[in-house]
Amino acid sequence: MNDWFRPADEALIPSPALLLFRERIEHNLRLMIEIAGGPARLRPHVKTHKLGPLVARQIELGITKFKAATIAETEMCAAAGARDVLLAFPQAGPGITRLCELARRFPNTAFSVVADDPSAVRALSAAAVASGVTIGVFVDLDCGMHRTGIAPGDGAVELYKLIAASPGLRATGLHAYDGHIHEPDAAKRRAMCEEAFVPVLALRAKIRSLGLPAPVLVAGGTPTFPIHASHDDRDCSPGTTVLWDFGYGDKFADMPFQHAVVLLARVVSKPTPDRLCVDLGHKAVAAENPHPRVRFIELPDAVAVMQSEEHLVLETPRAAEFSVGQTLHGIPRHICPTVALHSEAIIIESGRVAETWPVAARARRITV
């Protein structure tokens, strides 16, 4: 077995722990740039990793635009030196004034946000004027997910017109997230994606025909990343590609990203001859999916029979092979909420612990 996942000095690492493997991250970042045809086409989503040093590394590779889901993630990007950050979550209440405060504190970063409602646009305009800043606004389009967004039709045109006419705002573009498209077959996934974007492209053409500011199109997430990358008229915003997980790894065989994150756990008890209890509970791995929520490299066929806040009980006929205190190494099913459960990421380079990064943007608030 290739023990890439086992640091030579892991005996010193308290568990549970979030291990990030620098060489594998580097592979994934360079593959993202290759698929996109260059860094200029990328606006990677930072919600997966929430790590300022990883934003800084992407900037070193020529990536200047980023996408975030929270105010904290937005601030993290700006503090790391990002020149352009899109907050791809509709803001209401104090979120609007917090975003304007970020624009005031980081004048060298262009901030934008999505909106799908005229009242939100008016509130953004009033707050931007009061703060003396300019905020870019993308019309958030519903291209089939039915979570947020406005249908790409006449209402979206009118909303774009309102943004363009509103003081303190900059009509920036269209945001279309196709998170409902998870078809494993690459050809079928492409067909579904292309069909979903027919009205989106028609909307963009309509806006252009009216002489309004030319809209930038930010399209898709991870599953449709290669599809959108094949079109040179849009920005791509994959997120999971940076670290990868087995949920996407199993489903999308056409995307050769490497698992770059491992959850380190230890056997803490052997309650029955065929059971192991490890220290990887709900507080260390995302629990929104059914089991297996984590796949252990040493025990891929182990069955999770019980999980609580700090415990995970595995059933396996190989239990006798493992002793209390022995380490296990797991790949999570869903990496994004898993990272948010850890206060720090331990960076592994050349098979050893190199440094530790705080997961700064797991917080709801950094300074603003």
FITOR-755194 format. One record per residue (C-alpha): x, y, z. Coordinates in pm, whole numbers, padded with zeros to 5 digits, always signed. Each point is the difference from the previous one (the first is absolute). Layout:
! FITOR-755194
XYZ ...
This chain:
! FITOR-755194
+00000+00000+00000 +00128+00349-00087 +00000+00173+00339 -00017+00357-00136 -00270+00071+00260 +00217-00094+00301 +00236+00276+00123 +00324-00133+00143 -00054+00206+00316 -00371-00067+00048 +00061-00139+00350 +00034+00363+00111 -00329+00113-00157 -00303+00006+00235 -00312-00154-00151 -00243+00058-00149 +00192+00218-00241 -00040+00152-00344 +00308-00075-00212 +00060+00186-00328 +00261-00132-00241 +00182+00283-00173 +00124-00191-00305 -00349-00129-00073 -00153+00344+00041 +00258+00131-00244 -00097-00270-00250 -00367+00096+00033 +00064+00373-00037 +00207-00049-00314 -00260-00237-00144 -00270+00261+00063 +00203+00258-00191 +00066-00247-00282 -00369-00088-00037 -00098+00368+00004 +00261+00087-00261 +00174+00243+00233 -00051+00169+00336 -00198+00292-00147 -00303-00227-00055 -00013-00113+00363 -00200+00138+00289 +00045-00288+00245 -00240-00036+00291 +00174+00024+00337 -00283-00157+00202 +00171-00338-00034 +00323+00087+00181 -00054+00334+00181 +00378+00050+00016 +00177+00331-00059 +00337-00160-00087 -00170-00208-00270 -00153+00315-00149 +00347+00156+00006 +00145-00302-00184 -00264+00027-00269 +00085+00368-00041 +00366-00101-00048 -00118-00226-00283 -00173+00293-00171 -00356-00042+00129 -00139+00342+00096 -00376-00058+00033 -00174-00199+00272 -00348-00099+00107 -00117-00021+00361 -00312-00102+00189 +00034+00205+00319 +00119+00342+00112 +00285-00169+00188 +00115-00185-00313 -00022+00326-00194 +00216+00179+00256 +00250-00287+00003 +00045+00031-00377 +00052+00376+00016 +00250-00033+00286 +00194-00257-00206 +00033+00248-00287 -00286-00095-00233 -00077+00276-00249 -00358-00111-00071 -00240-00185+00232 -00360-00101-00075 -00218-00071+00303 -00229-00257-00161 -00266+00006+00271 -00288+00251+00008 +00050+00249+00280 -00270+00133+00231 +00004+00202+00320 +00342+00065+00157 +00172-00201-00274 -00047+00293-00236 +00172+00252+00228 +00275-00250+00082 +00076-00043-00371 +00017+00377-00044 +00237+00021+00296 +00226-00256-00168 +00002+00213-00315 +00100+00299+00210 +00280-00187+00181 +00142-00169-00311 -00007+00266-00274 +00231-00205-00226 -00250-00285-00023 -00306+00012-00225 -00294-00146+00195 -00319-00128-00155 -00305-00188+00119 -00293-00186-00152 -00358+00124+00014 -00330-00135-00130 -00249+00248+00148 -00060+00372-00063 -00031+00078+00371 +00343-00147+00062 +00145+00214-00280 -00151+00315+00151 +00136-00087+00345 +00345-00065-00148 -00009+00332-00183 -00095+00196+00311 +00270-00165+00210 +00269+00048-00265 -00082+00369-00038 +00001+00048+00378 +00340-00171+00023 +00150+00184-00296 +00087-00322-00184 -00096-00175-00323 -00121-00360+00009 -00026-00219-00308 -00322-00197-00035 -00059-00321-00194 -00355-00103-00078 -00040-00341+00161 -00169-00229-00252 -00199-00315+00070 +00103-00238-00277 -00175-00302+00151 +00110-00045+00361 -00289+00204+00147 +00197+00104+00308 +00064+00370-00064 -00012+00211-00311 -00242+00148-00249 -00103-00173-00322 +00205+00119-00301 -00278+00198-00166 -00155+00346-00007 +00011+00035+00378 +00375-00054-00004 +00037+00267-00270 -00191+00249+00212 +00209-00087+00304 +00321+00058-00196 -00135+00335-00117 -00076+00095+00362 +00353-00091+00107 +00152+00202-00284 -00209+00305+00098 +00064-00024+00376 +00258+00231+00161 +00281-00174+00183 -00042-00317-00205 +00175-00137-00307 -00193-00232-00230 +00263-00271-00028 -00151-00314-00139 -00202-00317+00028 +00055-00282+00248 -00141-00340-00098 +00071-00293+00231 -00112-00338-00134 +00045-00195+00322 -00291-00229-00086 +00198-00166-00280 +00178-00303+00149 -00030-00249-00287 +00297-00242+00015 +00009-00064-00376 +00211+00280-00148 -00189+00018-00333 -00340+00011+00168 +00127+00258+00250 +00117+00219-00287 -00336-00025-00175 -00185+00095+00319 +00233+00293+00061 -00024+00134-00353 -00379-00020+00011 -00018+00179+00335 +00209+00289-00135 -00200+00068-00317 -00222+00258+00176 +00300+00139+00191 +00186+00074-00324 -00315+00146-00155 -00033+00232+00299 +00359+00116-00036 -00058+00073-00369 -00314+00198+00085 +00184+00211+00257 +00277+00072-00248 -00252+00103-00265 -00142+00264+00235 +00333+00178+00031 +00034-00080+00370 +00340-00072+00157 +00126-00327-00149 -00067-00275+00253 +00274-00237+00114 -00135-00355+00030 +00112-00204+00302 -00116-00353-00064 -00021-00334+00171 +00179-00175+00282 +00214-00311+00014 -00206-00267-00186 -00045+00222-00306 +00342+00169+00016 +00150-00176-00306 -00315+00076-00200 +00004+00372+00072 +00377+00006-00048 -00051-00116-00359 -00180+00331-00071 +00217+00312-00003 -00286+00239+00080 -00029-00060+00375 +00187-00027+00326 +00011-00335+00182 -00037-00038+00376 +00087-00352+00116 +00067-00049+00370 +00031-00366+00099 +00269-00050-00264 +00262+00152+00233 -00024-00277+00261 -00236-00261-00154 -00207-00255+00192 -00132-00347-00067 -00354+00124-00062 +00110+00175-00319 +00289-00237-00062 -00235-00298-00026 -00255+00182-00212 +00217+00191-00247 +00261-00237-00138 +00070+00244-00285 +00156+00250+00242 +00348-00125+00103 +00050+00204+00315 +00188-00148+00293 -00119-00045+00357 +00203+00265+00178 -00158-00017+00344 -00002-00281+00255 -00170-00027+00337 +00234-00150+00257 -00176-00212+00264 +00104-00249+00266 -00154-00315+00136 -00107+00082+00355 -00193-00317+00087 -00078-00354-00119 -00343-00059+00157 -00068-00336-00172 +00211-00244-00205 -00125+00149-00326 -00019+00369+00098 +00240+00292+00018 -00082+00338+00151 +00196+00294-00142 +00013+00366+00102 -00175+00139-00307 -00347+00112+00101 -00248+00251-00139 +00231+00282+00112 +00281-00113-00231 -00167-00116-00323 -00308+00136-00177 -00310-00188+00112 -00261+00121-00249 +00037-00305-00223 -00077-00363+00083 +00285-00233+00086 +00266-00048-00114 +00082+00363+00081 +00367-00090-00006 +00181-00282-00180 +00301-00135+00180 +00288-00086-00228 +00107-00293+00217 -00358-00126+00045 -00202+00095-00310 -00267-00263+00070 -00056+00085+00368 -00363+00075+00083 -00086+00297+00220 -00258-00124+00252 -00007+00293+00242 +00122+00360+00010 -00034+00265+00266 +00174+00328+00077 +00347-00147+00059 -00037-00371-00085 -00029-00202-00319 -00057-00373+00038 +00108-00219-00291 -00092-00361-00057 +00258-00212-00182 +00112-00365+00005 +00355+00139+00004 -00037+00168+00339 +00256-00236+00159 +00269+00142-00231 -00022+00341+00168 +00105+00105+00347 -00108+00283+00226 +00202+00308-00091 +00052-00105-00362 -00064+00268-00262 -00251-00013-00282 -00013+00236-00296 -00330+00101-00158 -00117+00181-00312 -00322+00193+00071 -00308-00026-00218 -00059+00377+00010 +00305+00214+00063 -00150+00352+00016 -00195-00032+00330 +00268-00232+00136 +00269+00269-00020 -00233+00238+00186 +00003-00237+00300 +00376+00044+00054 +00174+00304+00145 +00326-00081-00175 +00138-00190-00296 +00329-00184+00033 +00205+00034-00318 +00196-00306-00106 +00292+00049-00238 +00249-00266-00111 -00163-00244+00239 +00036+00208+00318 -00181+00277+00188 +00113+00332-00151 -00227+00256+00166 -00347+00065+00134 -00254+00236-00154 -00296+00142+00192 -00333-00064-00171 -00079+00369+00038 -00317+00019-00207 -00181-00275+00191 -00097+00289+00229 -00313+00200-00070 +00196+00317+00068 +00371+00080-00035 +00010+00374+00067 -00300+00148-00184 
